[in-house]
Amino acid sequence: MKPHLKVHYFQHIAGEGFGSCYDFLKTHQAKITATEFFALPLDLPLEIEALPRIEDVDLLIIMGGAMSVNDEANFPWLKIEKRWIRRYLAAGKPAIGLCLGGQLIANALGAAVSRNPFQELGWTTVHRVPQFSAQCFPLPPSFNVMQWHSETFEIPKGAIHLAENAVCRNQMYQIGQNVLGFQFHPEITPKTLELFLENDDEVVTFQGEYVQSPYQLKKSSKSNFIEGNQLLNQAIEYVMKAS
């Protein structure tokens, strides 16, 4: 990656932070900035000009959140965010979407986001799809990652389906070689998980056989986080090769 990379991330909930990729990007002398949508007054219209100029962003990372991409009535900035994402992607620039972020990219490109048959919360195994191609982002046959979602995306038109599991068919996709969308949370660290459990009221509403309790999650070993963190670092390097 080129030095002094200008990385911008979209943050949707307080306390989420930037996860594991912060230290990785800092080692590459990246300049990191953020738009904190959660801090915007809901009764104040957001102008698209208030978001960064597209030419000032080398890499966009879109973080997760407790809201739905379809909830524009309660979070009116979602409409502006998706419009900006469309413009950014139309410029052919690198982007990574994490959980809600992956849903936002998909939805901005016209793909539906809807309720998944099962809620997923906790550590699960994800598999690359059987039709996986050597020309795609290099995934291992299977890997363990953190899930935290009740909705999921359809694969956008023109995108390549990369990964799945038995609970949620669409776990990851890529568009060209510069965009990767994840349904899971590869960025999560022990500190991020602690913040999620402290600040996310949604956790108590999750139910079902694929939902781990806060007690179980708090017992996570440090080794649980490494696989996803390394996968995200590789994803950053991959999308930046195309720029």
ZAMARGU-4260 file (C-alpha; in steps of 0.2 Angstrom, whole numbers, plus 5000, padded with zeros to 4 digits):
<rodrens>
0) 5000/5000/5000 | 5006/5018/4997 | 5011/5028/5012 | 5000/5041/5019 | 4984/5033/5014
5) 4969/5043/5017 | 4956/5031/5025 | 4939/5037/5029 | 4926/5027/5039 | 4908/5028/5042
10) 4903/5025/5060 | 4885/5022/5065 | 4885/5018/5083 | 4894/5026/5098 | 4908/5016/5106
15) 4910/5004/5091 | 4928/5011/5086 | 4938/5006/5071 | 4942/4988/5077 | 4958/4978/5073
20) 4962/4988/5057 | 4966/5004/5066 | 4984/4998/5071 | 4986/4989/5054 | 4983/5005/5045
25) 4993/5016/5057 | 5008/5005/5053 | 5006/5010/5035 | 5006/5028/5041 | 4988/5030/5035
30) 4978/5046/5039 | 4962/5041/5047 | 4946/5051/5047 | 4928/5047/5051 | 4910/5052/5049
35) 4900/5049/5065 | 4882/5047/5059 | 4876/5043/5076 | 4881/5060/5083 | 4870/5069/5070
40) 4854/5077/5076 | 4839/5067/5068 | 4829/5083/5065 | 4843/5091/5056 | 4844/5087/5037
45) 4861/5081/5031 | 4868/5088/5015 | 4878/5077/5005 | 4891/5091/5003 | 4894/5089/5022
50) 4902/5072/5018 | 4920/5070/5012 | 4925/5074/4994 | 4927/5058/4985 | 4944/5063/4978
55) 4950/5065/4996 | 4947/5047/5001 | 4959/5033/4996 | 4949/5019/5005 | 4932/5019/5013
60) 4928/5007/5027 | 4909/5006/5032 | 4907/5000/5050 | 4892/4991/5057 | 4877/4997/5067
65) 4861/4992/5076 | 4849/5000/5063 | 4842/4993/5047 | 4848/5000/5030 | 4829/5001/5027
70) 4825/5013/5042 | 4827/5029/5033 | 4812/5036/5042 | 4820/5035/5059 | 4838/5039/5052
75) 4836/5051/5038 | 4855/5052/5035 | 4854/5034/5028 | 4847/5040/5012 | 4862/5053/5010
80) 4875/5040/5015 | 4869/5028/5002 | 4869/5041/4989 | 4887/5046/4993 | 4892/5027/4993
85) 4885/5026/4975 | 4895/5041/4969 | 4911/5034/4978 | 4909/5017/4970 | 4905/5024/4953
90) 4922/5032/4954 | 4930/5014/4955 | 4938/5017/4972 | 4942/5004/4986 | 4929/5001/4999
95) 4925/4988/5013 | 4909/4985/5021 | 4907/4977/5038 | 4890/4969/5043 | 4879/4984/5041
100) 4892/4992/5030 | 4891/4977/5018 | 4872/4979/5018 | 4874/4997/5014 | 4885/4994/4999
105) 4873/4981/4993 | 4858/4991/4996 | 4866/5007/4988 | 4868/4996/4972 | 4850/4991/4972
110) 4851/4974/4981 | 4838/4970/4995 | 4842/4969/5013 | 4829/4959/5023 | 4827/4948/5039
115) 4837/4933/5039 | 4828/4917/5044 | 4839/4915/5059 | 4848/4928/5070 | 4866/4926/5072
120) 4876/4932/5087 | 4893/4924/5092 | 4907/4914/5084 | 4902/4904/5069 | 4911/4895/5055
125) 4909/4902/5037 | 4914/4893/5021 | 4919/4899/5004 | 4906/4894/4991 | 4909/4879/4981
130) 4910/4889/4964 | 4924/4899/4972 | 4937/4905/4958 | 4955/4907/4960 | 4953/4925/4953
135) 4943/4930/4968 | 4949/4937/4985 | 4959/4923/4992 | 4948/4915/5006 | 4953/4899/5016
140) 4940/4884/5014 | 4933/4889/5031 | 4936/4901/5045 | 4929/4906/5062 | 4922/4924/5064
145) 4910/4935/5075 | 4892/4937/5069 | 4880/4950/5075 | 4865/4952/5064 | 4847/4948/5061
150) 4846/4955/5043 | 4856/4951/5028 | 4860/4957/5010 | 4856/4950/4993 | 4871/4949/4982
155) 4872/4965/4972 | 4870/4963/4953 | 4887/4960/4945 | 4895/4955/4962 | 4903/4938/4965
160) 4896/4928/4980 | 4911/4922/4990 | 4906/4914/5007 | 4891/4906/5016 | 4886/4896/5031
165) 4871/4886/5035 | 4863/4900/5045 | 4865/4914/5032 | 4868/4910/5014 | 4876/4927/5009
170) 4891/4930/5020 | 4903/4939/5009 | 4904/4946/4991 | 4916/4956/4980 | 4913/4969/4966
175) 4928/4970/4954 | 4944/4969/4964 | 4941/4985/4974 | 4925/4982/4984 | 4922/4968/4998
180) 4906/4966/5008 | 4906/4956/5024 | 4890/4950/5034 | 4901/4946/5049 | 4913/4956/5060
185) 4931/4952/5055 | 4937/4968/5064 | 4931/4964/5081 | 4944/4964/5095 | 4942/4959/5114
190) 4940/4978/5118 | 4927/4980/5103 | 4917/4965/5110 | 4917/4973/5127 | 4911/4989/5120
195) 4897/4980/5110 | 4891/4971/5125 | 4891/4987/5136 | 4883/4998/5123 | 4872/4988/5112
200) 4854/4986/5119 | 4850/4975/5104 | 4859/4961/5112 | 4845/4956/5124 | 4833/4955/5109
205) 4843/4941/5100 | 4836/4924/5102 | 4837/4907/5095 | 4849/4892/5093 | 4863/4903/5084
210) 4864/4916/5097 | 4877/4915/5111 | 4874/4923/5128 | 4884/4938/5134 | 4891/4926/5147
215) 4898/4915/5133 | 4904/4930/5123 | 4914/4937/5138 | 4923/4920/5139 | 4930/4922/5121
220) 4948/4918/5120 | 4960/4930/5112 | 4964/4917/5099 | 4946/4918/5093 | 4949/4936/5086
225) 4965/4933/5076 | 4957/4924/5061 | 4945/4938/5057 | 4958/4952/5060 | 4970/4944/5048
230) 4957/4942/5035 | 4952/4960/5036 | 4970/4965/5035 | 4972/4955/5019 | 4956/4962/5012
235) 4963/4980/5014 | 4978/4975/5005 | 4968/4967/4991 | 4956/4981/4987 | 4971/4994/4988
240) 4980/4984/4974 | 4967/4989/4962 | 4969/5008/4966
</rodrens>
